Amino acid sequence: MSKEMENNSCEEERKAHSMTLYIPLGEGRSSFNLENAVCNHGFFMMAPNVWIPSTRTLQRPLRLADSSTSILTSISHPRNENSIHVLLHHTEYVSPKDQQVILDQVARMLRLSDRDEKDVKHFHQLQPKAKNMCFGRIFRSPSIFEDMVKSILLCNCT
């Protein structure tokens, strides 16, 4: 079997055992850039986050509705798409409740709410230089608990 056929076979198998969810970007579609939203702050380099520069994809586990089970996800924003793609690995079905919990976590991490978009636009009006440099969104964890732990553990680190 050729290398190309083997890669295509692996890709087909991966897609057969995965599920993709979508988050429409709405008003933020023109200004949103996943790489800038994720990589503008050092938290993206801390476990369990894994940034894959070659595909501009964030990979990490996210909790399901029961708060004790997690699923590996890959979060991407394909060029010319008006939505965030959230690939759920190693599963063919996730309940609607779990899907909503996952989407809520991704929206929190990337600050995708209407309120967040309004805040970013207001910040860009006050700081046009920040808009040119694609600043305005600060990546955060899917839960405030994880943000607090990372903040505490980073205090006085050099």
Contacts in CASP RR format, 6 or more apart in sequence:
PFRMAT RR
TARGET T0000
AUTHOR 0000-0000-0000
METHOD contacts of the structure
MODEL  1
MSKEMENNSCEEERKAHSMTLYIPLGEGRSSFNLENAVCNHGFFMMAPNV
WIPSTRTLQRPLRLADSSTSILTSISHPRNENSIHVLLHHTEYVSPKDQQ
VILDQVARMLRLSDRDEKDVKHFHQLQPKAKNMCFGRIFRSPSIFEDMVK
SILLCNCT
1 9 0 8 1.000
14 89 0 8 1.000
16 92 0 8 1.000
17 89 0 8 1.000
17 90 0 8 1.000
17 91 0 8 1.000
17 92 0 8 1.000
18 87 0 8 1.000
18 88 0 8 1.000
18 89 0 8 1.000
18 90 0 8 1.000
18 91 0 8 1.000
18 92 0 8 1.000
19 87 0 8 1.000
19 88 0 8 1.000
19 91 0 8 1.000
19 92 0 8 1.000
19 93 0 8 1.000
19 94 0 8 1.000
20 85 0 8 1.000
20 86 0 8 1.000
20 87 0 8 1.000
20 88 0 8 1.000
21 85 0 8 1.000
21 86 0 8 1.000
21 88 0 8 1.000
21 99 0 8 1.000
21 102 0 8 1.000
21 103 0 8 1.000
22 83 0 8 1.000
22 84 0 8 1.000
22 85 0 8 1.000
22 86 0 8 1.000
23 83 0 8 1.000
23 84 0 8 1.000
23 86 0 8 1.000
23 103 0 8 1.000
23 106 0 8 1.000
23 107 0 8 1.000
23 112 0 8 1.000
24 82 0 8 1.000
24 83 0 8 1.000
25 32 0 8 1.000
25 82 0 8 1.000
25 83 0 8 1.000
25 84 0 8 1.000
25 112 0 8 1.000
26 82 0 8 1.000
26 117 0 8 1.000
27 114 0 8 1.000
27 117 0 8 1.000
28 112 0 8 1.000
28 117 0 8 1.000
29 82 0 8 1.000
31 117 0 8 1.000
31 120 0 8 1.000
31 121 0 8 1.000
31 124 0 8 1.000
31 131 0 8 1.000
32 77 0 8 1.000
32 110 0 8 1.000
32 112 0 8 1.000
33 77 0 8 1.000
33 134 0 8 1.000
34 56 0 8 1.000
34 58 0 8 1.000
34 75 0 8 1.000
34 76 0 8 1.000
34 77 0 8 1.000
34 84 0 8 1.000
34 110 0 8 1.000
35 56 0 8 1.000
36 134 0 8 1.000
36 135 0 8 1.000
36 137 0 8 1.000
37 110 0 8 1.000
37 111 0 8 1.000
37 137 0 8 1.000
37 139 0 8 1.000
38 44 0 8 1.000
38 51 0 8 1.000
38 58 0 8 1.000
38 110 0 8 1.000
38 139 0 8 1.000
39 51 0 8 1.000
39 139 0 8 1.000
40 134 0 8 1.000
40 135 0 8 1.000
40 136 0 8 1.000
40 137 0 8 1.000
40 138 0 8 1.000
40 139 0 8 1.000
41 138 0 8 1.000
41 139 0 8 1.000
42 139 0 8 1.000
43 49 0 8 1.000
43 139 0 8 1.000
43 140 0 8 1.000
43 141 0 8 1.000
43 147 0 8 1.000
43 150 0 8 1.000
44 51 0 8 1.000
44 58 0 8 1.000
44 139 0 8 1.000
45 51 0 8 1.000
46 150 0 8 1.000
48 60 0 8 1.000
48 61 0 8 1.000
49 58 0 8 1.000
49 59 0 8 1.000
49 60 0 8 1.000
50 58 0 8 1.000
50 59 0 8 1.000
50 60 0 8 1.000
51 57 0 8 1.000
51 58 0 8 1.000
51 59 0 8 1.000
52 58 0 8 1.000
52 59 0 8 1.000
55 76 0 8 1.000
56 76 0 8 1.000
56 77 0 8 1.000
57 74 0 8 1.000
57 75 0 8 1.000
57 76 0 8 1.000
58 74 0 8 1.000
58 75 0 8 1.000
58 76 0 8 1.000
59 72 0 8 1.000
59 73 0 8 1.000
59 74 0 8 1.000
59 75 0 8 1.000
60 72 0 8 1.000
60 73 0 8 1.000
60 75 0 8 1.000
61 70 0 8 1.000
61 71 0 8 1.000
61 72 0 8 1.000
61 73 0 8 1.000
62 70 0 8 1.000
62 71 0 8 1.000
62 73 0 8 1.000
62 101 0 8 1.000
62 102 0 8 1.000
62 105 0 8 1.000
62 106 0 8 1.000
62 142 0 8 1.000
63 69 0 8 1.000
63 70 0 8 1.000
63 101 0 8 1.000
63 105 0 8 1.000
63 142 0 8 1.000
63 143 0 8 1.000
64 70 0 8 1.000
64 71 0 8 1.000
64 94 0 8 1.000
64 98 0 8 1.000
64 101 0 8 1.000
64 102 0 8 1.000
65 95 0 8 1.000
65 97 0 8 1.000
65 98 0 8 1.000
65 101 0 8 1.000
71 88 0 8 1.000
71 89 0 8 1.000
71 90 0 8 1.000
71 91 0 8 1.000
71 94 0 8 1.000
71 98 0 8 1.000
71 102 0 8 1.000
72 88 0 8 1.000
72 89 0 8 1.000
72 90 0 8 1.000
73 86 0 8 1.000
73 87 0 8 1.000
73 88 0 8 1.000
73 89 0 8 1.000
73 102 0 8 1.000
73 106 0 8 1.000
74 86 0 8 1.000
74 87 0 8 1.000
74 89 0 8 1.000
75 84 0 8 1.000
75 85 0 8 1.000
75 86 0 8 1.000
75 87 0 8 1.000
75 106 0 8 1.000
75 109 0 8 1.000
75 110 0 8 1.000
76 84 0 8 1.000
76 85 0 8 1.000
76 87 0 8 1.000
77 83 0 8 1.000
77 84 0 8 1.000
77 85 0 8 1.000
78 85 0 8 1.000
84 106 0 8 1.000
84 110 0 8 1.000
84 112 0 8 1.000
86 102 0 8 1.000
86 103 0 8 1.000
86 106 0 8 1.000
88 94 0 8 1.000
88 102 0 8 1.000
94 102 0 8 1.000
105 142 0 8 1.000
105 143 0 8 1.000
106 112 0 8 1.000
106 142 0 8 1.000
107 113 0 8 1.000
108 140 0 8 1.000
108 142 0 8 1.000
108 143 0 8 1.000
109 139 0 8 1.000
109 140 0 8 1.000
109 141 0 8 1.000
109 142 0 8 1.000
110 137 0 8 1.000
110 139 0 8 1.000
111 120 0 8 1.000
111 137 0 8 1.000
111 138 0 8 1.000
111 140 0 8 1.000
116 137 0 8 1.000
120 136 0 8 1.000
120 137 0 8 1.000
123 130 0 8 1.000
123 136 0 8 1.000
124 130 0 8 1.000
124 131 0 8 1.000
124 136 0 8 1.000
127 135 0 8 1.000
130 136 0 8 1.000
140 147 0 8 1.000
141 147 0 8 1.000
141 150 0 8 1.000
END
